[in-house]
């Protein structure tokens, strides 16, 4: 079957091991000085490890792979003790994997392993789910669906804006302040135009679903070196996979000959600014 599985670029991997603890299934190990995927059976393809590799060596690819096997994963997880079990259960909870969570709990019961009360409560599907994957509804009843202001005119003055499609040589990017925004950010921030776009030139990308990450890396580097942009602001969501966009920007900044100020803004799934700081 074809499904999402991580891919580790051996040439980029330095064997630092930072990705290993970020995989609650134990699918990644350091072997012969390189991070390796131990087995397709252990990789759920949800990308918890994305964004934690400083070299950008880990990506998600869709390919022929054996089905993910929760019981085989649990065979591996329980060997590492209670903390690893809890980390794995939390990972399943955070990503809304109710079926796998139920299988994991059943495994623990079948093997007479204790499940703490907080973990039992996580079996309630209402309480589970990653902000990036689970289905949720927000209460906006205070607006009663009525217009509170006149429609806001678009602030875009150029096209295209998708990172694969833009040209760093285009006039709007020359010596500009650039906003590199994750695709979802504009849909969560109700005042995106007023709060984040003024004075900046926009480019958008998705670090998890878009292919051609190396093209993105080169595009950002070219914006820095050849378009001679003034600043680069990266606007991402709080979901784990979104941090990959910041990783790309940092890698590009390191490769660039010029140095530019780099700012990170992190939004909650309701559009609230959780973090805003300069990275260099």
N, C-alpha and C positions, 0 to 999 in steps of 0.2 A: 504494500500500500504506500501511497505518497502522503507524507505528512511533514510538518515543521520539525526540524532537528537542528541543533547548533552545529556550526562549522568552525573549526579552529585553524587559522592560517599558521602553519608551522614556521614559516619564514619570519612572520612578525612576532611570534611568541618568544618571550625571553625567559620563560620558566619562573617568573616571579611568584606564582602561586596565589595571587590575590583573587583569582576566580574560583578557586577550590572551595573556600567556605561559603561562597555565594550560591553554590549548587546544593540545595537541601536533599537532593536525591543521591548525592555521591556519584554523579555521572562523570565528573571531571577529576582526574588525578594527574600528578606530575610524574611522568615516566621518561627516563633518559633525558632529563633536563627540559622537557617540554610538556605543556598542558595537553592532555589527550582525553577524548571522549571514550570512556571505558566500554560502553555498550549503548546501542540505540535503545535498548529496552529500558534504560534508566532515564533517558532524556524525554521530558514531557513537551519540549518545544515552546514553553511559555516565556523563556528568555530572562529568568531571574538573574542570570550572570551577565547580561548585556550591560554595558556601561561601566563595568568594574575592571575591565582590562585597560591598563594605561596605554597599550599599544594598538588598541582597536582590532585585536586579532580574532575576536569572537563575533560571529554574525549568525543570523537565522537563515536557513535555506530549506526549501521544500524539495524533498527527494524520496526515493524508495527507501523505506526503513521498516524494521519490524515494529509492531504495535507496542506502545508504552505498556509496561506490565507493573501495576501497582504492588502486587504481592512480591514480585522479584525485587522491586525497589525496597520494600519493607525488609526483606531478607538482608539487604545491604545496610539499611539505615540502623536497624536494631543492634548491629555489631558495634556501633559507635556510641551507644549509651543514650541516656534519657534526654540530654540536651539536643542531640541530633534528631531524636524522635520528635521532640517538641518543635524544632525548627522546621522539620518536614511537614508536620501537621499545620503549622502556621502558614507555610508556603501554599499548601492546598487551600486553606481558608482564604488567604489574601487573593488568590486567583479564581475564587468561585468554583473550585473543582469539587462540588458536593459529592459526586459519585465516587471519585477517588478517595475523598476524605472518609466516606462511609466504609470503603474497602479497607482503608488503613486501620480504622478503629476496630473493624471486625477481625483483622489480622491480629491486633494486639490482644483482643479477647480470646481468640482461638489459641494463642500462645501463652495465655495466663499472664500477660503483661499489664501492669496497672495503667489506667487512663485517668488522669487527674480531672476533677470536676470542671475546671475551665475548658478543658479539651472536649468534654462531653457536650457542653453547651454549643460548641461550634458545629455540631451536627445539624443544628437548626438552619435550613437553607436561607432563612430570612436574614440571619446575621452574618452570612459569609459574602465574600466577593471583593476582588481587587478593583480599585477605582478605574483601572484601565480596561477591565474585561467584564465586570459584572453589570447586570442591568439594574438601574436605580431610577427613582423618580424624586424630584425635588419639589418642595412646597413653595410655590410662588403665588399663593392665594392673595397675598397682600396687594398684588397689582390688579386682581380681578379681571385680568385679560384686557384691561383698558389701556389706551395709549396715554402715557404720561408726558410726552413731549412730541414735537414734530420730528418726522423722519430725519435721520442724520445723513448727509450726503457723503458718498464715498470719498476717502482721502487719497485713494490711489491715483497716481499721475503717470503710471508707466505699466508696461506689460511685456513679457510674462513675469511671474514672481516665483514659480516653482524652481528650486535650486538646480534641477537637471536642465531646465530650459533657459535659464538666464545666461546672459553673456557678461562676464566680468569687465569686458571692454566697453559695454554700453555707457553712454554719457552719464546716466543717473547715478552710477556707482563710483564715478571718479571723485576721490577725496571726500566721500560721503560718510555719514554715520549710518551703519548698517544694522538692521534688526533682522536676525535670523530666528524665525519663529517656528515652533512645532505646529504641525497642521491643525491640531485640535484647539490651540490656545485662543484663536480668534473667536471660537464658538462658545468658549466658557467665560471669556472676559467681555461683559456687556459694553464696557467703554474702551474697547480695544483701540479704536481710532484716536480717542482723546488721550488715553493714558500711556500708550506705548508707541504709537506710530509717528506722532508729530516730530518733524525734524529728522526723520530717519527714512532710509530706503529699505524696502522690505524684500526678504527672500524667505520661502517656506520649505519645510522638508519634514519627513517622518523617519526617525532613526531606526524604527523597527520594521516597517512594512516596505519602505523604498529599497530597491536594489541599486547596486552601483555605488557603494559607500566610498570606494577609492576615488570615484569621479567627484563626489561631494568634497572629499578631502582636498583634491587639487583645485576645485572651484574656490573654496574658501581661501586657500593659500594664494591663489591668483588675485583674489580681491584685495588681500593684504599687500602683496608685493607689487602688482602691476596697476591695479586701480588705486592703490595708495589710500585706502579708506582710512578715516580718522579714528573711528571706534567700531567695535563689534559687540552688540548686545544679543545674548542668546536667551530666548524666551521659551521655557519648557513647562510641562505639567509635572505634578508630583509623582506620577506613576513611574516605577523603576526603569522601564525600558526607555523612557524619554531622556534619561540622563546620557544616553548614547550620543545625542546631538551635541551636548556640551563636550563630551570626549572628543568628538570629531573636530570641534572648533579649537580645542586646546592642542590637539595634535597638529592641526594646520598652522596654528600660531607658532608652535615650536619649529616646524619645518620652514616657516617663512623667514626671509632675510630681514624684513622690517619688523618692528615691534609695535603693536597697537594695544591700547587699553581694551580689556575683555571683561564684560559685565554679564552676570547670570541673574535671571529673574525666574523664580519658580512659582507657578500658580497652583492653587488647589483645584479640584474638579468643579468647584463652584465659582471659579474666577478670582478668588482672593489671593493677594500676594503673600506668599509664605516666606519668601526669601529674596533679597535683592542686595547684591554686593559685587564689588569689583574683584576679579580673580587674579589680577596682577598689578 
